[in-house]
Amino acid sequence: MGIHDILEGKKHWRAHVARIKALPPDYRIVYQEMQKYLFKVGPVDLVDGRLFAGILDFFEEGAAAGTGVLDLIGPDVAAFTDGLIKDSPTYADLYQQSLAKKAKEAADRPTRP
């Protein structure tokens, strides 16, 4: 990754943040809570940025239509967010898989008398 890529990434992130700030307050609060949750849960494909851009597009359309954010996604923000990533592997999943693999390798290793 070169300096040009880093600068382009920063430029895109700043534009993304500006779009978030332009959302109505209720949308902005829900978006930021979803973002915090997703950063914590850590879907592996989060780094490509498409998920956040898609959520933001969806929220902008809902706000433009005059729909309340909870009318758009439902009353359970966590369930909605989980639904977005239900088929995506998370870093926690990868960690669990590596632990299971190490346990299997340890169990398969012959013991010394």
Phi and psi restraints in degrees (range 20) as a CNS / XPLOR table:
assign (resid 1 and name C) (resid 2 and name N)
       (resid 2 and name CA) (resid 2 and name C) 1.0 -91.2 20.0 2
assign (resid 2 and name N) (resid 2 and name CA)
       (resid 2 and name C) (resid 3 and name N) 1.0 174.6 20.0 2
assign (resid 2 and name C) (resid 3 and name N)
       (resid 3 and name CA) (resid 3 and name C) 1.0 -61.8 20.0 2
assign (resid 3 and name N) (resid 3 and name CA)
       (resid 3 and name C) (resid 4 and name N) 1.0 -35.5 20.0 2
assign (resid 3 and name C) (resid 4 and name N)
       (resid 4 and name CA) (resid 4 and name C) 1.0 -62.6 20.0 2
assign (resid 4 and name N) (resid 4 and name CA)
       (resid 4 and name C) (resid 5 and name N) 1.0 -42.2 20.0 2
assign (resid 4 and name C) (resid 5 and name N)
       (resid 5 and name CA) (resid 5 and name C) 1.0 -63.6 20.0 2
assign (resid 5 and name N) (resid 5 and name CA)
       (resid 5 and name C) (resid 6 and name N) 1.0 -40.9 20.0 2
assign (resid 5 and name C) (resid 6 and name N)
       (resid 6 and name CA) (resid 6 and name C) 1.0 -63.2 20.0 2
assign (resid 6 and name N) (resid 6 and name CA)
       (resid 6 and name C) (resid 7 and name N) 1.0 -45.7 20.0 2
assign (resid 6 and name C) (resid 7 and name N)
       (resid 7 and name CA) (resid 7 and name C) 1.0 -64.5 20.0 2
assign (resid 7 and name N) (resid 7 and name CA)
       (resid 7 and name C) (resid 8 and name N) 1.0 -39.8 20.0 2
assign (resid 7 and name C) (resid 8 and name N)
       (resid 8 and name CA) (resid 8 and name C) 1.0 -63.9 20.0 2
assign (resid 8 and name N) (resid 8 and name CA)
       (resid 8 and name C) (resid 9 and name N) 1.0 -41.3 20.0 2
assign (resid 8 and name C) (resid 9 and name N)
       (resid 9 and name CA) (resid 9 and name C) 1.0 -60.9 20.0 2
assign (resid 9 and name N) (resid 9 and name CA)
       (resid 9 and name C) (resid 10 and name N) 1.0 -42.9 20.0 2
assign (resid 9 and name C) (resid 10 and name N)
       (resid 10 and name CA) (resid 10 and name C) 1.0 -63.5 20.0 2
assign (resid 10 and name N) (resid 10 and name CA)
       (resid 10 and name C) (resid 11 and name N) 1.0 -40.8 20.0 2
assign (resid 10 and name C) (resid 11 and name N)
       (resid 11 and name CA) (resid 11 and name C) 1.0 -62.8 20.0 2
assign (resid 11 and name N) (resid 11 and name CA)
       (resid 11 and name C) (resid 12 and name N) 1.0 -44.4 20.0 2
assign (resid 11 and name C) (resid 12 and name N)
       (resid 12 and name CA) (resid 12 and name C) 1.0 -65.1 20.0 2
assign (resid 12 and name N) (resid 12 and name CA)
       (resid 12 and name C) (resid 13 and name N) 1.0 -41.0 20.0 2
assign (resid 12 and name C) (resid 13 and name N)
       (resid 13 and name CA) (resid 13 and name C) 1.0 -64.4 20.0 2
assign (resid 13 and name N) (resid 13 and name CA)
       (resid 13 and name C) (resid 14 and name N) 1.0 -41.8 20.0 2
assign (resid 13 and name C) (resid 14 and name N)
       (resid 14 and name CA) (resid 14 and name C) 1.0 -63.3 20.0 2
assign (resid 14 and name N) (resid 14 and name CA)
       (resid 14 and name C) (resid 15 and name N) 1.0 -39.4 20.0 2
assign (resid 14 and name C) (resid 15 and name N)
       (resid 15 and name CA) (resid 15 and name C) 1.0 -65.1 20.0 2
assign (resid 15 and name N) (resid 15 and name CA)
       (resid 15 and name C) (resid 16 and name N) 1.0 -38.4 20.0 2
assign (resid 15 and name C) (resid 16 and name N)
       (resid 16 and name CA) (resid 16 and name C) 1.0 -63.0 20.0 2
assign (resid 16 and name N) (resid 16 and name CA)
       (resid 16 and name C) (resid 17 and name N) 1.0 -45.9 20.0 2
assign (resid 16 and name C) (resid 17 and name N)
       (resid 17 and name CA) (resid 17 and name C) 1.0 -63.2 20.0 2
assign (resid 17 and name N) (resid 17 and name CA)
       (resid 17 and name C) (resid 18 and name N) 1.0 -38.0 20.0 2
assign (resid 17 and name C) (resid 18 and name N)
       (resid 18 and name CA) (resid 18 and name C) 1.0 -62.9 20.0 2
assign (resid 18 and name N) (resid 18 and name CA)
       (resid 18 and name C) (resid 19 and name N) 1.0 -38.4 20.0 2
assign (resid 18 and name C) (resid 19 and name N)
       (resid 19 and name CA) (resid 19 and name C) 1.0 -65.4 20.0 2
assign (resid 19 and name N) (resid 19 and name CA)
       (resid 19 and name C) (resid 20 and name N) 1.0 -38.6 20.0 2
assign (resid 19 and name C) (resid 20 and name N)
       (resid 20 and name CA) (resid 20 and name C) 1.0 -62.8 20.0 2
assign (resid 20 and name N) (resid 20 and name CA)
       (resid 20 and name C) (resid 21 and name N) 1.0 -45.0 20.0 2
assign (resid 20 and name C) (resid 21 and name N)
       (resid 21 and name CA) (resid 21 and name C) 1.0 -64.0 20.0 2
assign (resid 21 and name N) (resid 21 and name CA)
       (resid 21 and name C) (resid 22 and name N) 1.0 -24.7 20.0 2
assign (resid 21 and name C) (resid 22 and name N)
       (resid 22 and name CA) (resid 22 and name C) 1.0 -81.0 20.0 2
assign (resid 22 and name N) (resid 22 and name CA)
       (resid 22 and name C) (resid 23 and name N) 1.0 -10.8 20.0 2
assign (resid 22 and name C) (resid 23 and name N)
       (resid 23 and name CA) (resid 23 and name C) 1.0 -68.7 20.0 2
assign (resid 23 and name N) (resid 23 and name CA)
       (resid 23 and name C) (resid 24 and name N) 1.0 153.9 20.0 2
assign (resid 23 and name C) (resid 24 and name N)
       (resid 24 and name CA) (resid 24 and name C) 1.0 -60.1 20.0 2
assign (resid 24 and name N) (resid 24 and name CA)
       (resid 24 and name C) (resid 25 and name N) 1.0 154.2 20.0 2
assign (resid 24 and name C) (resid 25 and name N)
       (resid 25 and name CA) (resid 25 and name C) 1.0 -53.0 20.0 2
assign (resid 25 and name N) (resid 25 and name CA)
       (resid 25 and name C) (resid 26 and name N) 1.0 -42.5 20.0 2
assign (resid 25 and name C) (resid 26 and name N)
       (resid 26 and name CA) (resid 26 and name C) 1.0 -66.6 20.0 2
assign (resid 26 and name N) (resid 26 and name CA)
       (resid 26 and name C) (resid 27 and name N) 1.0 -39.3 20.0 2
assign (resid 26 and name C) (resid 27 and name N)
       (resid 27 and name CA) (resid 27 and name C) 1.0 -64.5 20.0 2
assign (resid 27 and name N) (resid 27 and name CA)
       (resid 27 and name C) (resid 28 and name N) 1.0 -43.9 20.0 2
assign (resid 27 and name C) (resid 28 and name N)
       (resid 28 and name CA) (resid 28 and name C) 1.0 -61.2 20.0 2
assign (resid 28 and name N) (resid 28 and name CA)
       (resid 28 and name C) (resid 29 and name N) 1.0 -43.6 20.0 2
assign (resid 28 and name C) (resid 29 and name N)
       (resid 29 and name CA) (resid 29 and name C) 1.0 -62.5 20.0 2
assign (resid 29 and name N) (resid 29 and name CA)
       (resid 29 and name C) (resid 30 and name N) 1.0 -47.0 20.0 2
assign (resid 29 and name C) (resid 30 and name N)
       (resid 30 and name CA) (resid 30 and name C) 1.0 -64.5 20.0 2
assign (resid 30 and name N) (resid 30 and name CA)
       (resid 30 and name C) (resid 31 and name N) 1.0 -42.9 20.0 2
assign (resid 30 and name C) (resid 31 and name N)
       (resid 31 and name CA) (resid 31 and name C) 1.0 -59.7 20.0 2
assign (resid 31 and name N) (resid 31 and name CA)
       (resid 31 and name C) (resid 32 and name N) 1.0 -46.3 20.0 2
assign (resid 31 and name C) (resid 32 and name N)
       (resid 32 and name CA) (resid 32 and name C) 1.0 -65.3 20.0 2
assign (resid 32 and name N) (resid 32 and name CA)
       (resid 32 and name C) (resid 33 and name N) 1.0 -36.3 20.0 2
assign (resid 32 and name C) (resid 33 and name N)
       (resid 33 and name CA) (resid 33 and name C) 1.0 -67.5 20.0 2
assign (resid 33 and name N) (resid 33 and name CA)
       (resid 33 and name C) (resid 34 and name N) 1.0 -40.5 20.0 2
assign (resid 33 and name C) (resid 34 and name N)
       (resid 34 and name CA) (resid 34 and name C) 1.0 -63.4 20.0 2
assign (resid 34 and name N) (resid 34 and name CA)
       (resid 34 and name C) (resid 35 and name N) 1.0 -41.7 20.0 2
assign (resid 34 and name C) (resid 35 and name N)
       (resid 35 and name CA) (resid 35 and name C) 1.0 -61.8 20.0 2
assign (resid 35 and name N) (resid 35 and name CA)
       (resid 35 and name C) (resid 36 and name N) 1.0 -46.1 20.0 2
assign (resid 35 and name C) (resid 36 and name N)
       (resid 36 and name CA) (resid 36 and name C) 1.0 -59.1 20.0 2
assign (resid 36 and name N) (resid 36 and name CA)
       (resid 36 and name C) (resid 37 and name N) 1.0 -45.0 20.0 2
assign (resid 36 and name C) (resid 37 and name N)
       (resid 37 and name CA) (resid 37 and name C) 1.0 -62.1 20.0 2
assign (resid 37 and name N) (resid 37 and name CA)
       (resid 37 and name C) (resid 38 and name N) 1.0 -45.6 20.0 2
assign (resid 37 and name C) (resid 38 and name N)
       (resid 38 and name CA) (resid 38 and name C) 1.0 -66.2 20.0 2
assign (resid 38 and name N) (resid 38 and name CA)
       (resid 38 and name C) (resid 39 and name N) 1.0 -36.2 20.0 2
assign (resid 38 and name C) (resid 39 and name N)
       (resid 39 and name CA) (resid 39 and name C) 1.0 -65.0 20.0 2
assign (resid 39 and name N) (resid 39 and name CA)
       (resid 39 and name C) (resid 40 and name N) 1.0 -35.1 20.0 2
assign (resid 39 and name C) (resid 40 and name N)
       (resid 40 and name CA) (resid 40 and name C) 1.0 -74.0 20.0 2
assign (resid 40 and name N) (resid 40 and name CA)
       (resid 40 and name C) (resid 41 and name N) 1.0 -45.2 20.0 2
assign (resid 40 and name C) (resid 41 and name N)
       (resid 41 and name CA) (resid 41 and name C) 1.0 -71.5 20.0 2
assign (resid 41 and name N) (resid 41 and name CA)
       (resid 41 and name C) (resid 42 and name N) 1.0 -39.6 20.0 2
assign (resid 41 and name C) (resid 42 and name N)
       (resid 42 and name CA) (resid 42 and name C) 1.0 72.9 20.0 2
assign (resid 42 and name N) (resid 42 and name CA)
       (resid 42 and name C) (resid 43 and name N) 1.0 58.6 20.0 2
assign (resid 42 and name C) (resid 43 and name N)
       (resid 43 and name CA) (resid 43 and name C) 1.0 -59.7 20.0 2
assign (resid 43 and name N) (resid 43 and name CA)
       (resid 43 and name C) (resid 44 and name N) 1.0 139.2 20.0 2
assign (resid 43 and name C) (resid 44 and name N)
       (resid 44 and name CA) (resid 44 and name C) 1.0 -60.8 20.0 2
assign (resid 44 and name N) (resid 44 and name CA)
       (resid 44 and name C) (resid 45 and name N) 1.0 -38.0 20.0 2
assign (resid 44 and name C) (resid 45 and name N)
       (resid 45 and name CA) (resid 45 and name C) 1.0 -85.2 20.0 2
assign (resid 45 and name N) (resid 45 and name CA)
       (resid 45 and name C) (resid 46 and name N) 1.0 13.9 20.0 2
assign (resid 45 and name C) (resid 46 and name N)
       (resid 46 and name CA) (resid 46 and name C) 1.0 -66.4 20.0 2
assign (resid 46 and name N) (resid 46 and name CA)
       (resid 46 and name C) (resid 47 and name N) 1.0 -30.5 20.0 2
assign (resid 46 and name C) (resid 47 and name N)
       (resid 47 and name CA) (resid 47 and name C) 1.0 -66.4 20.0 2
assign (resid 47 and name N) (resid 47 and name CA)
       (resid 47 and name C) (resid 48 and name N) 1.0 -20.2 20.0 2
assign (resid 47 and name C) (resid 48 and name N)
       (resid 48 and name CA) (resid 48 and name C) 1.0 -75.5 20.0 2
assign (resid 48 and name N) (resid 48 and name CA)
       (resid 48 and name C) (resid 49 and name N) 1.0 -14.1 20.0 2
assign (resid 48 and name C) (resid 49 and name N)
       (resid 49 and name CA) (resid 49 and name C) 1.0 82.4 20.0 2
assign (resid 49 and name N) (resid 49 and name CA)
       (resid 49 and name C) (resid 50 and name N) 1.0 -6.1 20.0 2
assign (resid 49 and name C) (resid 50 and name N)
       (resid 50 and name CA) (resid 50 and name C) 1.0 -67.6 20.0 2
assign (resid 50 and name N) (resid 50 and name CA)
       (resid 50 and name C) (resid 51 and name N) 1.0 -33.8 20.0 2
assign (resid 50 and name C) (resid 51 and name N)
       (resid 51 and name CA) (resid 51 and name C) 1.0 -64.1 20.0 2
assign (resid 51 and name N) (resid 51 and name CA)
       (resid 51 and name C) (resid 52 and name N) 1.0 -48.7 20.0 2
assign (resid 51 and name C) (resid 52 and name N)
       (resid 52 and name CA) (resid 52 and name C) 1.0 -64.4 20.0 2
assign (resid 52 and name N) (resid 52 and name CA)
       (resid 52 and name C) (resid 53 and name N) 1.0 -40.4 20.0 2
assign (resid 52 and name C) (resid 53 and name N)
       (resid 53 and name CA) (resid 53 and name C) 1.0 -64.2 20.0 2
assign (resid 53 and name N) (resid 53 and name CA)
       (resid 53 and name C) (resid 54 and name N) 1.0 -39.7 20.0 2
assign (resid 53 and name C) (resid 54 and name N)
       (resid 54 and name CA) (resid 54 and name C) 1.0 -65.5 20.0 2
assign (resid 54 and name N) (resid 54 and name CA)
       (resid 54 and name C) (resid 55 and name N) 1.0 -42.3 20.0 2
assign (resid 54 and name C) (resid 55 and name N)
       (resid 55 and name CA) (resid 55 and name C) 1.0 -62.3 20.0 2
assign (resid 55 and name N) (resid 55 and name CA)
       (resid 55 and name C) (resid 56 and name N) 1.0 -44.0 20.0 2
assign (resid 55 and name C) (resid 56 and name N)
       (resid 56 and name CA) (resid 56 and name C) 1.0 -63.7 20.0 2
assign (resid 56 and name N) (resid 56 and name CA)
       (resid 56 and name C) (resid 57 and name N) 1.0 -43.5 20.0 2
assign (resid 56 and name C) (resid 57 and name N)
       (resid 57 and name CA) (resid 57 and name C) 1.0 -58.5 20.0 2
assign (resid 57 and name N) (resid 57 and name CA)
       (resid 57 and name C) (resid 58 and name N) 1.0 -46.1 20.0 2
assign (resid 57 and name C) (resid 58 and name N)
       (resid 58 and name CA) (resid 58 and name C) 1.0 -59.6 20.0 2
assign (resid 58 and name N) (resid 58 and name CA)
       (resid 58 and name C) (resid 59 and name N) 1.0 -45.1 20.0 2
assign (resid 58 and name C) (resid 59 and name N)
       (resid 59 and name CA) (resid 59 and name C) 1.0 -67.1 20.0 2
assign (resid 59 and name N) (resid 59 and name CA)
       (resid 59 and name C) (resid 60 and name N) 1.0 -39.8 20.0 2
assign (resid 59 and name C) (resid 60 and name N)
       (resid 60 and name CA) (resid 60 and name C) 1.0 -62.4 20.0 2
assign (resid 60 and name N) (resid 60 and name CA)
       (resid 60 and name C) (resid 61 and name N) 1.0 -40.3 20.0 2
assign (resid 60 and name C) (resid 61 and name N)
       (resid 61 and name CA) (resid 61 and name C) 1.0 -64.8 20.0 2
assign (resid 61 and name N) (resid 61 and name CA)
       (resid 61 and name C) (resid 62 and name N) 1.0 -43.4 20.0 2
assign (resid 61 and name C) (resid 62 and name N)
       (resid 62 and name CA) (resid 62 and name C) 1.0 -63.7 20.0 2
assign (resid 62 and name N) (resid 62 and name CA)
       (resid 62 and name C) (resid 63 and name N) 1.0 -42.2 20.0 2
assign (resid 62 and name C) (resid 63 and name N)
       (resid 63 and name CA) (resid 63 and name C) 1.0 -65.5 20.0 2
assign (resid 63 and name N) (resid 63 and name CA)
       (resid 63 and name C) (resid 64 and name N) 1.0 -41.0 20.0 2
assign (resid 63 and name C) (resid 64 and name N)
       (resid 64 and name CA) (resid 64 and name C) 1.0 -63.5 20.0 2
assign (resid 64 and name N) (resid 64 and name CA)
       (resid 64 and name C) (resid 65 and name N) 1.0 -32.3 20.0 2
assign (resid 64 and name C) (resid 65 and name N)
       (resid 65 and name CA) (resid 65 and name C) 1.0 -81.0 20.0 2
assign (resid 65 and name N) (resid 65 and name CA)
       (resid 65 and name C) (resid 66 and name N) 1.0 -6.8 20.0 2
assign (resid 65 and name C) (resid 66 and name N)
       (resid 66 and name CA) (resid 66 and name C) 1.0 80.6 20.0 2
assign (resid 66 and name N) (resid 66 and name CA)
       (resid 66 and name C) (resid 67 and name N) 1.0 16.3 20.0 2
assign (resid 66 and name C) (resid 67 and name N)
       (resid 67 and name CA) (resid 67 and name C) 1.0 -85.3 20.0 2
assign (resid 67 and name N) (resid 67 and name CA)
       (resid 67 and name C) (resid 68 and name N) 1.0 137.6 20.0 2
assign (resid 67 and name C) (resid 68 and name N)
       (resid 68 and name CA) (resid 68 and name C) 1.0 -68.4 20.0 2
assign (resid 68 and name N) (resid 68 and name CA)
       (resid 68 and name C) (resid 69 and name N) 1.0 148.6 20.0 2
assign (resid 68 and name C) (resid 69 and name N)
       (resid 69 and name CA) (resid 69 and name C) 1.0 -61.7 20.0 2
assign (resid 69 and name N) (resid 69 and name CA)
       (resid 69 and name C) (resid 70 and name N) 1.0 -39.5 20.0 2
assign (resid 69 and name C) (resid 70 and name N)
       (resid 70 and name CA) (resid 70 and name C) 1.0 -73.9 20.0 2
assign (resid 70 and name N) (resid 70 and name CA)
       (resid 70 and name C) (resid 71 and name N) 1.0 -24.9 20.0 2
assign (resid 70 and name C) (resid 71 and name N)
       (resid 71 and name CA) (resid 71 and name C) 1.0 -70.0 20.0 2
assign (resid 71 and name N) (resid 71 and name CA)
       (resid 71 and name C) (resid 72 and name N) 1.0 -29.8 20.0 2
assign (resid 71 and name C) (resid 72 and name N)
       (resid 72 and name CA) (resid 72 and name C) 1.0 -77.3 20.0 2
assign (resid 72 and name N) (resid 72 and name CA)
       (resid 72 and name C) (resid 73 and name N) 1.0 -44.0 20.0 2
assign (resid 72 and name C) (resid 73 and name N)
       (resid 73 and name CA) (resid 73 and name C) 1.0 -108.8 20.0 2
assign (resid 73 and name N) (resid 73 and name CA)
       (resid 73 and name C) (resid 74 and name N) 1.0 -13.0 20.0 2
assign (resid 73 and name C) (resid 74 and name N)
       (resid 74 and name CA) (resid 74 and name C) 1.0 100.0 20.0 2
assign (resid 74 and name N) (resid 74 and name CA)
       (resid 74 and name C) (resid 75 and name N) 1.0 169.7 20.0 2
assign (resid 74 and name C) (resid 75 and name N)
       (resid 75 and name CA) (resid 75 and name C) 1.0 -75.1 20.0 2
assign (resid 75 and name N) (resid 75 and name CA)
       (resid 75 and name C) (resid 76 and name N) 1.0 -18.1 20.0 2
assign (resid 75 and name C) (resid 76 and name N)
       (resid 76 and name CA) (resid 76 and name C) 1.0 -105.9 20.0 2
assign (resid 76 and name N) (resid 76 and name CA)
       (resid 76 and name C) (resid 77 and name N) 1.0 95.7 20.0 2
assign (resid 76 and name C) (resid 77 and name N)
       (resid 77 and name CA) (resid 77 and name C) 1.0 -63.1 20.0 2
assign (resid 77 and name N) (resid 77 and name CA)
       (resid 77 and name C) (resid 78 and name N) 1.0 -40.5 20.0 2
assign (resid 77 and name C) (resid 78 and name N)
       (resid 78 and name CA) (resid 78 and name C) 1.0 -63.9 20.0 2
assign (resid 78 and name N) (resid 78 and name CA)
       (resid 78 and name C) (resid 79 and name N) 1.0 -42.2 20.0 2
assign (resid 78 and name C) (resid 79 and name N)
       (resid 79 and name CA) (resid 79 and name C) 1.0 -64.4 20.0 2
assign (resid 79 and name N) (resid 79 and name CA)
       (resid 79 and name C) (resid 80 and name N) 1.0 -40.4 20.0 2
assign (resid 79 and name C) (resid 80 and name N)
       (resid 80 and name CA) (resid 80 and name C) 1.0 -62.2 20.0 2
assign (resid 80 and name N) (resid 80 and name CA)
       (resid 80 and name C) (resid 81 and name N) 1.0 -45.1 20.0 2
assign (resid 80 and name C) (resid 81 and name N)
       (resid 81 and name CA) (resid 81 and name C) 1.0 -65.2 20.0 2
assign (resid 81 and name N) (resid 81 and name CA)
       (resid 81 and name C) (resid 82 and name N) 1.0 -43.3 20.0 2
assign (resid 81 and name C) (resid 82 and name N)
       (resid 82 and name CA) (resid 82 and name C) 1.0 -60.4 20.0 2
assign (resid 82 and name N) (resid 82 and name CA)
       (resid 82 and name C) (resid 83 and name N) 1.0 -37.0 20.0 2
assign (resid 82 and name C) (resid 83 and name N)
       (resid 83 and name CA) (resid 83 and name C) 1.0 -63.2 20.0 2
assign (resid 83 and name N) (resid 83 and name CA)
       (resid 83 and name C) (resid 84 and name N) 1.0 -31.7 20.0 2
assign (resid 83 and name C) (resid 84 and name N)
       (resid 84 and name CA) (resid 84 and name C) 1.0 -67.9 20.0 2
assign (resid 84 and name N) (resid 84 and name CA)
       (resid 84 and name C) (resid 85 and name N) 1.0 -30.2 20.0 2
assign (resid 84 and name C) (resid 85 and name N)
       (resid 85 and name CA) (resid 85 and name C) 1.0 -114.7 20.0 2
assign (resid 85 and name N) (resid 85 and name CA)
       (resid 85 and name C) (resid 86 and name N) 1.0 13.1 20.0 2
assign (resid 85 and name C) (resid 86 and name N)
       (resid 86 and name CA) (resid 86 and name C) 1.0 -58.1 20.0 2
assign (resid 86 and name N) (resid 86 and name CA)
       (resid 86 and name C) (resid 87 and name N) 1.0 -31.4 20.0 2
assign (resid 86 and name C) (resid 87 and name N)
       (resid 87 and name CA) (resid 87 and name C) 1.0 -102.0 20.0 2
assign (resid 87 and name N) (resid 87 and name CA)
       (resid 87 and name C) (resid 88 and name N) 1.0 6.4 20.0 2
assign (resid 87 and name C) (resid 88 and name N)
       (resid 88 and name CA) (resid 88 and name C) 1.0 -97.3 20.0 2
assign (resid 88 and name N) (resid 88 and name CA)
       (resid 88 and name C) (resid 89 and name N) 1.0 130.9 20.0 2
assign (resid 88 and name C) (resid 89 and name N)
       (resid 89 and name CA) (resid 89 and name C) 1.0 -69.0 20.0 2
assign (resid 89 and name N) (resid 89 and name CA)
       (resid 89 and name C) (resid 90 and name N) 1.0 142.2 20.0 2
assign (resid 89 and name C) (resid 90 and name N)
       (resid 90 and name CA) (resid 90 and name C) 1.0 -108.0 20.0 2
assign (resid 90 and name N) (resid 90 and name CA)
       (resid 90 and name C) (resid 91 and name N) 1.0 167.7 20.0 2
assign (resid 90 and name C) (resid 91 and name N)
       (resid 91 and name CA) (resid 91 and name C) 1.0 -63.9 20.0 2
assign (resid 91 and name N) (resid 91 and name CA)
       (resid 91 and name C) (resid 92 and name N) 1.0 -31.5 20.0 2
assign (resid 91 and name C) (resid 92 and name N)
       (resid 92 and name CA) (resid 92 and name C) 1.0 -64.3 20.0 2
assign (resid 92 and name N) (resid 92 and name CA)
       (resid 92 and name C) (resid 93 and name N) 1.0 -39.8 20.0 2
assign (resid 92 and name C) (resid 93 and name N)
       (resid 93 and name CA) (resid 93 and name C) 1.0 -62.2 20.0 2
assign (resid 93 and name N) (resid 93 and name CA)
       (resid 93 and name C) (resid 94 and name N) 1.0 -45.3 20.0 2
assign (resid 93 and name C) (resid 94 and name N)
       (resid 94 and name CA) (resid 94 and name C) 1.0 -61.9 20.0 2
assign (resid 94 and name N) (resid 94 and name CA)
       (resid 94 and name C) (resid 95 and name N) 1.0 -39.3 20.0 2
assign (resid 94 and name C) (resid 95 and name N)
       (resid 95 and name CA) (resid 95 and name C) 1.0 -64.5 20.0 2
assign (resid 95 and name N) (resid 95 and name CA)
       (resid 95 and name C) (resid 96 and name N) 1.0 -45.1 20.0 2
assign (resid 95 and name C) (resid 96 and name N)
       (resid 96 and name CA) (resid 96 and name C) 1.0 -60.6 20.0 2
assign (resid 96 and name N) (resid 96 and name CA)
       (resid 96 and name C) (resid 97 and name N) 1.0 -41.1 20.0 2
assign (resid 96 and name C) (resid 97 and name N)
       (resid 97 and name CA) (resid 97 and name C) 1.0 -63.5 20.0 2
assign (resid 97 and name N) (resid 97 and name CA)
       (resid 97 and name C) (resid 98 and name N) 1.0 -41.3 20.0 2
assign (resid 97 and name C) (resid 98 and name N)
       (resid 98 and name CA) (resid 98 and name C) 1.0 -67.2 20.0 2
assign (resid 98 and name N) (resid 98 and name CA)
       (resid 98 and name C) (resid 99 and name N) 1.0 -36.7 20.0 2
assign (resid 98 and name C) (resid 99 and name N)
       (resid 99 and name CA) (resid 99 and name C) 1.0 -65.6 20.0 2
assign (resid 99 and name N) (resid 99 and name CA)
       (resid 99 and name C) (resid 100 and name N) 1.0 -42.4 20.0 2
assign (resid 99 and name C) (resid 100 and name N)
       (resid 100 and name CA) (resid 100 and name C) 1.0 -63.5 20.0 2
assign (resid 100 and name N) (resid 100 and name CA)
       (resid 100 and name C) (resid 101 and name N) 1.0 -39.7 20.0 2
assign (resid 100 and name C) (resid 101 and name N)
       (resid 101 and name CA) (resid 101 and name C) 1.0 -65.0 20.0 2
assign (resid 101 and name N) (resid 101 and name CA)
       (resid 101 and name C) (resid 102 and name N) 1.0 -43.2 20.0 2
assign (resid 101 and name C) (resid 102 and name N)
       (resid 102 and name CA) (resid 102 and name C) 1.0 -65.0 20.0 2
assign (resid 102 and name N) (resid 102 and name CA)
       (resid 102 and name C) (resid 103 and name N) 1.0 -39.4 20.0 2
assign (resid 102 and name C) (resid 103 and name N)
       (resid 103 and name CA) (resid 103 and name C) 1.0 -65.0 20.0 2
assign (resid 103 and name N) (resid 103 and name CA)
       (resid 103 and name C) (resid 104 and name N) 1.0 -41.0 20.0 2
assign (resid 103 and name C) (resid 104 and name N)
       (resid 104 and name CA) (resid 104 and name C) 1.0 -65.0 20.0 2
assign (resid 104 and name N) (resid 104 and name CA)
       (resid 104 and name C) (resid 105 and name N) 1.0 -43.0 20.0 2
assign (resid 104 and name C) (resid 105 and name N)
       (resid 105 and name CA) (resid 105 and name C) 1.0 -62.7 20.0 2
assign (resid 105 and name N) (resid 105 and name CA)
       (resid 105 and name C) (resid 106 and name N) 1.0 -40.1 20.0 2
assign (resid 105 and name C) (resid 106 and name N)
       (resid 106 and name CA) (resid 106 and name C) 1.0 -66.8 20.0 2
assign (resid 106 and name N) (resid 106 and name CA)
       (resid 106 and name C) (resid 107 and name N) 1.0 -38.4 20.0 2
assign (resid 106 and name C) (resid 107 and name N)
       (resid 107 and name CA) (resid 107 and name C) 1.0 -70.4 20.0 2
assign (resid 107 and name N) (resid 107 and name CA)
       (resid 107 and name C) (resid 108 and name N) 1.0 -32.2 20.0 2
assign (resid 107 and name C) (resid 108 and name N)
       (resid 108 and name CA) (resid 108 and name C) 1.0 -80.0 20.0 2
assign (resid 108 and name N) (resid 108 and name CA)
       (resid 108 and name C) (resid 109 and name N) 1.0 -18.4 20.0 2
assign (resid 108 and name C) (resid 109 and name N)
       (resid 109 and name CA) (resid 109 and name C) 1.0 -69.9 20.0 2
assign (resid 109 and name N) (resid 109 and name CA)
       (resid 109 and name C) (resid 110 and name N) 1.0 132.3 20.0 2
assign (resid 109 and name C) (resid 110 and name N)
       (resid 110 and name CA) (resid 110 and name C) 1.0 -67.1 20.0 2
assign (resid 110 and name N) (resid 110 and name CA)
       (resid 110 and name C) (resid 111 and name N) 1.0 143.4 20.0 2
assign (resid 110 and name C) (resid 111 and name N)
       (resid 111 and name CA) (resid 111 and name C) 1.0 -91.1 20.0 2
assign (resid 111 and name N) (resid 111 and name CA)
       (resid 111 and name C) (resid 112 and name N) 1.0 147.8 20.0 2
assign (resid 111 and name C) (resid 112 and name N)
       (resid 112 and name CA) (resid 112 and name C) 1.0 -85.7 20.0 2
assign (resid 112 and name N) (resid 112 and name CA)
       (resid 112 and name C) (resid 113 and name N) 1.0 141.0 20.0 2
